[in-house]
Amino acid sequence: KRKTNDKNNKNGIDNNSILKWDLKNSIIQESDFSFLEDHEKLPELLLIGVGKKINEPFFNIRSKMSKLSIPVEIMSSSSACRTWNVLLSEGRNLLACIKNEY
């Protein structure tokens, strides 16, 4: 889920949009989250679904989110989808970036 520079959406990111996450290659990298730097209102939590299983700790992505003051949870894509549904039902301001390997 990602909202690009849409002039009609002043907050940048909202819970009502589902957009394709354009990964630059098959490995999730820090640069895949550069779109967050342009937004005034950031999510209270970022969920990252990395595919079927987590193969690395993603320290560089965690560091980038820390600099942006965005809490991040990195998990399998199926877990991220389940977590998204639960937290969204609580009315939370979320962003989920989910890699689809299925």
C-alpha positions as CSV (number, residue, x, y, z in Angstrom):
1,K,0.0,0.0,0.0
2,R,1.5,3.3,-1.0
3,K,0.3,6.7,-2.0
4,T,2.5,8.6,-4.4
5,N,2.6,12.4,-4.8
6,D,-1.1,12.8,-5.4
7,K,-2.0,16.5,-5.2
8,N,-5.5,15.6,-4.0
9,N,-4.2,13.8,-1.0
10,K,-2.5,16.3,1.3
11,N,-1.7,13.7,4.0
12,G,0.2,11.6,1.5
13,I,-0.6,8.2,3.0
14,D,-4.0,7.0,4.0
15,N,-5.8,3.7,4.9
16,N,-8.1,3.9,1.9
17,S,-5.6,3.3,-0.9
18,I,-4.1,0.1,-2.2
19,L,-1.4,0.7,-4.8
20,K,1.3,-1.6,-6.3
21,W,4.6,-1.5,-4.5
22,D,7.3,-1.1,-7.2
23,L,10.3,-3.0,-5.9
24,K,13.5,-2.2,-7.9
25,N,14.5,-5.9,-7.8
26,S,13.7,-9.1,-6.0
27,I,15.6,-8.1,-2.9
28,I,13.9,-5.4,-0.6
29,Q,16.3,-2.5,-0.2
30,E,16.4,0.8,1.7
31,S,15.8,2.7,-1.6
32,D,12.3,1.0,-1.9
33,F,11.1,3.2,0.9
34,S,12.4,6.6,-0.5
35,F,8.7,7.6,-1.2
36,L,8.2,8.1,2.6
37,E,10.7,11.0,2.8
38,D,8.2,13.2,0.8
39,H,5.2,12.8,3.0
40,E,4.1,15.2,5.8
41,K,2.0,12.8,7.7
42,L,3.7,9.5,8.2
43,P,2.1,6.2,9.4
44,E,2.1,5.3,13.1
45,L,3.4,1.8,12.0
46,L,5.0,0.3,8.9
47,L,4.4,-3.4,8.2
48,I,6.8,-5.0,5.8
49,G,5.9,-8.4,4.3
50,V,9.1,-9.8,2.9
51,G,7.8,-12.9,1.2
52,K,7.4,-16.5,2.4
53,K,10.1,-16.2,5.1
54,I,12.6,-13.7,6.6
55,N,16.1,-14.4,5.4
56,E,17.9,-11.4,6.8
57,P,17.5,-8.8,9.7
58,F,17.1,-5.8,7.4
59,F,19.2,-3.5,9.6
60,N,19.5,-0.8,6.9
61,I,15.7,-0.6,6.5
62,R,15.2,-0.5,10.3
63,S,17.8,2.3,10.6
64,K,16.1,4.3,7.9
65,M,12.7,4.0,9.6
66,S,14.2,4.9,12.9
67,K,15.6,8.1,11.3
68,L,12.1,8.9,10.0
69,S,10.6,8.0,13.4
70,I,8.4,5.3,12.0
71,P,8.0,2.1,14.0
72,V,8.5,-0.9,11.7
73,E,7.6,-4.6,11.9
74,I,9.2,-7.0,9.4
75,M,7.5,-10.3,8.9
76,S,6.4,-12.9,6.3
77,S,3.9,-11.5,3.8
78,S,1.1,-13.7,5.1
79,S,1.7,-12.5,8.6
80,A,1.8,-8.9,7.5
81,C,-1.6,-9.3,5.8
82,R,-3.2,-10.8,8.9
83,T,-1.6,-8.1,11.1
84,W,-2.8,-5.4,8.7
85,N,-6.4,-6.6,9.0
86,V,-6.4,-6.7,12.8
87,L,-4.7,-3.3,13.2
88,L,-6.8,-1.6,10.5
89,S,-10.0,-2.8,12.3
90,E,-8.7,-0.9,15.3
91,G,-8.6,2.3,13.2
92,R,-4.8,2.6,13.3
93,N,-2.9,4.8,10.7
94,L,-0.9,2.1,9.0
95,L,1.2,1.5,5.9
96,A,1.9,-2.0,4.7
97,C,4.5,-2.8,2.0
98,I,4.0,-6.4,1.1
99,K,6.1,-8.5,-1.3
100,N,4.0,-11.0,-3.2
101,E,5.8,-14.3,-3.8
102,Y,2.8,-16.5,-3.9
